[in-house]
Amino acid sequence: MTRRLQLALLLLAAALAGAETVDRIVVVVNKGIILASQWDQAVRFEAFAEGTDLRNLTAAAREQTLDRLIDQELLEQEMAQSTYKNASAEEIAAKVAELRRQLAPDASDAQWHEQLARYGLDEQDVRERVAVQLDELRFIDLRFRPTIHIDSRNVTSYYRNTLIPQLERRGEQPPSLADARPQIEEILVQQRIDDLLSAYLKNLRAQARIQRMDEAKEPR
């Protein structure tokens, strides 16, 4: 074995050892994997978006995030088999800007970066998570919305039994049914999409091979 080959093998071994530490596999989903670094990033991003102190996160909350990552991986495997088009760089940038306006409307660039840093995040992390969310939402919408029909009776029922009581409790004047119809229809569509998605994911899980690795630990 030449000296150059020995050095190359040593460098490869070191790289693999580092990858094992930073990116160990925590779950295998069919032929896909979820890495510790992906879990950690998702935990931090969700805490950031919800304004939750990382120190207050429970083990149960971290496990719920991992469960969502499993669903995400299942959806991505389905998306890979379709002709679905991913969100563009412009769409991702616009959504990141919208998120920033929601979470830190008056923050300067420096303050925004400091806020991200408190959660161990940077702008690239945010772009990655936002891109995943945009892709999933679009895929789900394209898959389920065309199959949904909202009956006018359901719209009227929601208007009378849900919307009007909500507005009256807040002391607000309810709009007419005609004016409220588009908003109510969209609410009912989203509710139906949620129901269909839950059943869809349950079916995907039933057919999938999902293996939690024994050495998996919570991200820090």
C-alpha positions as CSV (number, residue, x, y, z in Angstrom):
1,M,0.0,0.0,0.0
2,T,1.4,3.4,-1.0
3,R,1.9,6.2,1.4
4,R,-0.6,8.3,-0.6
5,L,-3.3,5.6,-0.3
6,Q,-2.6,5.1,3.4
7,L,-3.2,8.8,3.9
8,A,-6.4,8.8,1.9
9,L,-7.8,5.9,3.9
10,L,-6.9,7.6,7.1
11,L,-8.6,10.8,6.0
12,L,-11.7,8.8,4.9
13,A,-11.8,7.0,8.3
14,A,-11.6,10.3,10.1
15,A,-14.4,11.8,8.0
16,L,-16.6,8.8,8.6
17,A,-15.9,8.9,12.3
18,G,-16.9,12.6,12.4
19,A,-20.1,11.9,10.4
20,E,-21.1,9.2,12.9
21,T,-20.8,11.6,15.8
22,V,-22.6,14.5,14.2
23,D,-25.0,12.8,11.8
24,R,-25.8,9.4,13.3
25,I,-28.9,7.8,12.0
26,V,-31.8,7.9,14.4
27,V,-34.6,6.4,12.2
28,V,-34.7,4.4,9.0
29,V,-37.9,5.0,7.0
30,N,-38.0,2.5,4.1
31,K,-34.8,3.4,2.2
32,G,-34.6,6.9,3.7
33,I,-33.0,8.0,6.9
34,I,-33.4,10.7,9.5
35,L,-30.2,12.0,11.0
36,A,-29.5,13.4,14.4
37,S,-28.6,16.7,12.9
38,Q,-31.9,16.9,11.0
39,W,-33.8,16.1,14.2
40,D,-31.8,18.8,16.1
41,Q,-32.4,21.4,13.4
42,A,-36.2,20.7,13.4
43,V,-36.4,20.9,17.2
44,R,-34.6,24.2,17.2
45,F,-36.6,25.6,14.3
46,E,-40.0,24.7,15.8
47,A,-39.0,26.2,19.2
48,F,-37.9,29.3,17.4
49,A,-41.1,29.6,15.4
50,E,-43.2,29.1,18.5
51,G,-41.1,31.3,20.8
52,T,-40.3,28.4,23.2
53,D,-37.2,28.5,25.3
54,L,-35.1,25.5,24.3
55,R,-34.4,24.8,28.0
56,N,-38.1,24.2,28.5
57,L,-38.5,21.6,25.8
58,T,-39.5,18.2,27.2
59,A,-38.4,14.8,25.9
60,A,-42.0,14.3,24.8
61,A,-41.9,17.5,22.7
62,R,-38.7,16.3,21.0
63,E,-40.2,12.9,20.3
64,Q,-43.2,14.7,18.7
65,T,-40.9,16.6,16.4
66,L,-39.2,13.3,15.4
67,D,-42.6,11.8,14.7
68,R,-43.3,14.7,12.4
69,L,-40.0,14.2,10.6
70,I,-41.0,10.6,10.0
71,D,-44.2,11.8,8.3
72,Q,-42.1,14.3,6.4
73,E,-39.8,11.6,5.1
74,L,-42.8,9.5,4.0
75,L,-44.3,12.4,2.2
76,E,-40.9,13.2,0.5
77,Q,-40.7,9.6,-0.7
78,E,-44.1,10.0,-2.3
79,M,-43.2,13.3,-3.8
80,A,-40.1,11.8,-5.3
81,Q,-42.3,9.4,-7.3
82,S,-44.5,12.2,-8.7
83,T,-44.0,15.1,-11.2
84,Y,-44.2,17.5,-8.3
85,K,-42.3,20.8,-8.8
86,N,-40.3,22.1,-5.7
87,A,-40.7,25.6,-4.4
88,S,-38.5,28.1,-6.2
89,A,-35.8,30.2,-4.6
90,E,-38.0,33.3,-4.9
91,E,-40.9,31.6,-3.2
92,I,-38.6,30.4,-0.3
93,A,-37.2,33.9,0.1
94,A,-40.6,35.4,0.2
95,K,-41.8,33.0,2.8
96,V,-38.7,33.5,4.9
97,A,-39.3,37.3,4.7
98,E,-42.9,36.7,5.8
99,L,-41.7,34.6,8.7
100,R,-39.3,37.3,9.8
101,R,-42.0,39.9,9.7
102,Q,-44.2,37.7,12.0
103,L,-41.5,36.8,14.5
104,A,-39.3,39.9,14.5
105,P,-41.1,42.8,12.7
106,D,-38.9,45.6,14.1
107,A,-35.6,43.7,14.3
108,S,-32.5,44.9,12.4
109,D,-30.4,42.4,10.4
110,A,-28.1,42.1,13.3
111,Q,-30.9,41.5,15.8
112,W,-32.5,38.9,13.5
113,H,-29.2,37.0,13.3
114,E,-28.8,37.2,17.1
115,Q,-32.3,35.9,17.6
116,L,-31.6,33.0,15.3
117,A,-28.2,32.3,17.0
118,R,-30.0,32.0,20.4
119,Y,-31.6,28.9,19.0
120,G,-28.5,27.6,17.3
121,L,-29.8,28.5,13.9
122,D,-28.7,30.6,10.9
123,E,-30.5,31.8,7.8
124,Q,-29.6,28.7,5.8
125,D,-31.3,26.5,8.5
126,V,-34.4,28.7,8.2
127,R,-34.4,28.5,4.4
128,E,-34.1,24.7,4.6
129,R,-37.0,24.3,7.0
130,V,-39.2,26.8,5.1
131,A,-38.5,25.0,1.8
132,V,-39.5,21.7,3.3
133,Q,-42.8,23.2,4.6
134,L,-43.6,24.9,1.3
135,D,-43.0,21.7,-0.7
136,E,-45.1,19.6,1.7
137,L,-48.0,22.0,1.8
138,R,-48.1,22.3,-2.0
139,F,-47.9,18.6,-2.5
140,I,-50.7,18.0,0.0
141,D,-52.9,20.7,-1.6
142,L,-52.4,19.4,-5.1
143,R,-53.1,15.8,-4.0
144,F,-56.2,16.4,-2.0
145,R,-57.9,19.7,-2.9
146,P,-59.2,18.5,-6.3
147,T,-61.1,15.7,-4.6
148,I,-63.0,17.9,-2.1
149,H,-66.5,19.3,-2.6
150,I,-68.0,21.5,0.0
151,D,-71.8,21.3,0.2
152,S,-73.7,24.6,0.6
153,R,-75.5,23.1,3.6
154,N,-72.2,22.6,5.4
155,V,-71.3,26.3,4.7
156,T,-74.6,27.5,6.1
157,S,-74.2,25.2,9.2
158,Y,-70.7,26.6,9.9
159,Y,-71.9,30.1,9.4
160,R,-74.8,29.7,11.9
161,N,-73.3,27.4,14.4
162,T,-69.6,28.5,14.5
163,L,-68.9,31.8,12.8
164,I,-71.7,33.9,14.2
165,P,-71.3,32.7,17.8
166,Q,-67.5,33.3,17.6
167,L,-68.0,36.9,16.4
168,E,-70.8,37.7,18.8
169,R,-68.6,36.6,21.7
170,R,-66.1,39.1,20.5
171,G,-68.7,41.8,20.1
172,E,-68.2,41.9,16.3
173,Q,-70.9,42.3,13.7
174,P,-71.2,39.1,11.6
175,P,-70.9,39.5,7.8
176,S,-73.6,38.3,5.5
177,L,-73.5,34.6,4.5
178,A,-72.7,35.6,1.0
179,D,-69.7,37.7,2.1
180,A,-68.5,35.0,4.5
181,R,-68.9,32.1,2.1
182,P,-65.4,32.1,0.4
183,Q,-63.7,32.2,3.8
184,I,-65.9,29.5,5.2
185,E,-65.5,27.2,2.2
186,E,-61.7,27.5,2.5
187,I,-61.9,26.7,6.3
188,L,-63.9,23.6,5.5
189,V,-61.6,22.6,2.7
190,Q,-58.6,22.8,5.0
191,Q,-60.4,20.8,7.6
192,R,-61.1,18.1,5.0
193,I,-57.5,18.2,3.8
194,D,-56.4,17.6,7.4
195,D,-58.7,14.6,7.7
196,L,-57.5,13.1,4.4
197,L,-53.9,13.7,5.2
198,S,-54.2,12.0,8.6
199,A,-55.7,8.9,6.9
200,Y,-53.1,9.1,4.1
201,L,-50.1,9.2,6.6
202,K,-51.7,6.4,8.6
203,N,-51.8,4.2,5.5
204,L,-48.2,5.1,4.5
205,R,-47.0,4.2,8.0
206,A,-48.8,0.9,7.9
207,Q,-47.1,0.0,4.7
208,A,-43.6,1.4,5.6
209,R,-40.7,-0.1,7.3
210,I,-39.8,2.3,10.1
211,Q,-36.9,1.4,12.4
212,R,-35.8,3.4,15.4
213,M,-32.1,2.8,15.9
214,D,-31.2,1.5,19.4
215,E,-28.4,4.0,19.9
216,A,-30.7,7.0,19.1
217,K,-30.6,9.7,21.7
218,E,-32.3,13.1,22.0
219,P,-30.5,15.9,20.3
220,R,-28.8,18.5,22.5
